[in-house]
Amino acid sequence: MEMGAEAERAARREVWEMLKGGATADEAVESLVESGWPEESAHDIAVRSVTSRWNWGGFGFGVIWLLGNRCWLAAVVLFVAWATVSGSAASAAFRIVDAAADQTPVPEHVSEQLNALLAITARGLLLIAHLVVGYMGGRWSWRARKYISIEHFRQTQNVWADFVIVFAALSAAMIVAEGLLVGWGPTLAKHFVH
């Protein structure tokens, strides 16, 4: 059996399909070994197949997920990105620059526009950072944390994904409820309060 890059991609797809179909990682590795792959290579293929998938826990919970999966450096970087989203951080930065340069303060309308631009840019960078964590999170977690097996890794990451789904559903329900209360509150008050 040829074991080049294309064969490995096909084997990774095969492993992923088996896992989606309910097979365990050990069964997938066994299947690859039976088809001619050396056991160590088969295990590595299974690991890459599982860890290269989108990680909803990493995308949804960011810093919390990174800390829980012992990805310390990425957690610090994402935390700093979160800190820069604050409009007050941007305002403080402009005041520090003004004081350091001993110049005339930035006009208020310019400061507001720069704050808005910085806030939009920071939020865009934060979204990109979360996308990177979602894309790379499985690989980082596999390297940073000691998992008992591929199945243990999958189960752990599935729990995180379930939490993201629950959190997103609760957040959406709260947003809808707030919209209903704000939108209908005054109308209902007119009818029931005399």
C-alpha positions in Angstrom: 0.0 0.0 0.0 1.3 3.5 -0.9 1.5 5.7 2.1 1.9 9.2 0.6 0.1 12.4 1.4 -3.0 11.6 -0.7 -3.3 8.1 0.9 -3.1 9.7 4.3 -5.8 12.2 3.4 -8.0 9.4 2.2 -7.3 7.4 5.4 -8.1 10.5 7.6 -11.4 10.8 5.7 -12.1 7.1 6.2 -11.3 7.4 10.0 -13.6 10.4 10.3 -16.5 8.7 8.5 -16.1 5.7 10.8 -16.1 7.9 13.9 -19.2 9.7 12.6 -20.8 6.3 12.0 -20.3 5.4 15.7 -17.1 3.5 15.6 -14.5 4.1 18.3 -11.1 5.5 17.6 -9.5 2.1 18.4 -11.8 0.4 15.8 -10.8 3.0 13.3 -7.0 2.5 14.0 -7.6 -1.3 13.8 -9.2 -0.9 10.4 -6.3 1.2 9.1 -3.8 -1.5 10.4 -5.8 -4.2 8.6 -5.7 -2.2 5.4 -1.8 -2.1 5.5 -0.9 0.9 7.6 1.7 0.4 10.3 0.1 0.7 13.8 1.9 3.9 14.8 1.1 5.6 11.5 -2.6 4.5 11.9 -2.7 6.0 15.4 -1.2 9.2 14.2 -3.7 9.4 11.3 -6.6 8.9 13.7 -5.2 11.6 16.0 -4.9 14.1 13.1 -8.3 13.2 11.9 -9.9 13.9 15.2 -7.8 17.0 16.3 -8.0 18.8 12.9 -11.8 19.2 13.1 -13.5 22.5 14.0 -13.5 23.0 17.8 -16.8 24.6 19.0 -15.6 24.8 22.6 -12.5 26.8 21.6 -14.5 29.0 19.3 -17.4 29.7 21.7 -15.6 30.0 25.0 -12.2 31.2 24.0 -10.1 32.1 27.0 -12.1 29.8 29.4 -11.6 26.8 27.0 -7.9 27.6 26.5 -7.3 27.7 30.2 -9.3 24.5 30.7 -7.2 22.8 28.1 -3.9 24.1 29.4 -3.2 26.3 26.4 -1.6 29.0 28.5 0.1 31.3 25.9 -3.0 31.3 23.6 -5.1 32.1 26.6 -3.0 35.1 27.5 -3.0 36.4 23.9 -6.8 36.0 23.6 -7.3 37.7 27.0 -5.2 40.7 25.9 -7.3 40.8 22.7 -10.5 40.9 24.9 -9.0 43.7 27.0 -8.4 45.8 23.9 -12.1 45.6 22.9 -13.0 48.0 25.8 -13.7 51.5 24.6 -12.2 52.8 27.8 -8.9 51.1 27.0 -8.9 53.0 23.7 -9.7 56.3 25.4 -7.0 55.7 28.0 -4.5 55.0 25.3 -5.3 58.3 23.5 -4.9 60.2 26.8 -1.5 58.5 27.5 -0.3 59.3 24.0 -1.4 63.0 24.5 0.3 63.3 27.8 3.5 61.6 26.6 3.7 63.8 23.6 2.8 66.9 25.7 0.6 68.1 22.8 -2.7 69.7 22.6 -5.4 67.2 23.4 -7.1 65.4 20.6 -10.4 67.2 19.7 -13.5 65.3 21.1 -15.0 64.5 17.8 -11.7 63.0 16.5 -11.3 61.1 19.7 -14.8 59.6 19.4 -14.1 58.6 15.8 -10.8 57.0 16.6 -12.4 55.2 19.6 -15.1 53.9 17.3 -12.6 52.8 14.7 -10.4 51.1 17.3 -13.4 49.3 18.9 -14.5 48.0 15.5 -11.0 46.9 14.6 -10.5 45.3 18.0 -13.8 43.4 17.7 -12.8 42.2 14.2 -9.5 41.0 15.5 -11.2 39.3 18.4 -13.5 37.5 16.0 -10.5 36.4 14.0 -8.8 35.2 17.2 -11.8 33.1 18.1 -11.9 31.7 14.6 -8.2 30.7 14.9 -8.9 29.0 18.3 -11.9 27.1 16.7 -9.7 26.0 13.8 -6.5 25.2 15.8 -8.0 24.4 19.2 -8.1 20.6 18.8 -4.4 20.4 17.8 -3.4 22.7 20.7 -5.4 20.8 23.2 -4.0 17.4 22.1 -0.5 18.7 22.5 -1.0 20.6 25.8 -3.1 18.2 27.7 -2.5 14.5 28.5 -5.5 12.5 27.3 -5.9 8.9 28.1 -7.0 8.1 24.5 -8.4 9.6 21.4 -11.9 8.7 22.7 -11.2 10.6 25.9 -10.2 13.6 23.8 -13.4 13.3 21.7 -15.6 13.0 24.8 -14.0 16.0 26.5 -14.3 18.2 23.4 -17.9 17.1 22.8 -18.8 18.2 26.4 -17.3 21.6 25.6 -19.3 21.7 22.3 -22.5 20.8 24.2 -21.9 23.7 26.7 -21.5 26.1 23.8 -24.8 25.0 22.3 -26.6 25.4 25.7 -24.9 28.8 26.3 -25.8 30.0 22.8 -29.5 28.9 23.2 -29.8 30.5 26.6 -28.2 33.7 25.3 -30.6 33.8 22.3 -33.6 33.2 24.6 -32.5 36.0 26.9 -32.0 38.4 23.9 -35.5 37.5 22.6 -37.0 37.9 26.1 -35.4 41.2 26.6 -36.6 42.4 23.2 -40.1 41.3 24.0 -40.1 43.0 27.4 -38.7 46.2 26.0 -40.9 46.2 23.0 -44.1 45.0 24.6 -43.6 46.4 28.1 -44.9 49.9 27.5 -47.8 48.6 25.5 -48.8 46.1 28.2 -48.3 48.8 30.9 -50.9 51.1 29.1 -53.5 48.3 29.2 -53.0 47.1 32.7 -52.0 50.3 34.6 -54.5 53.1 35.0 
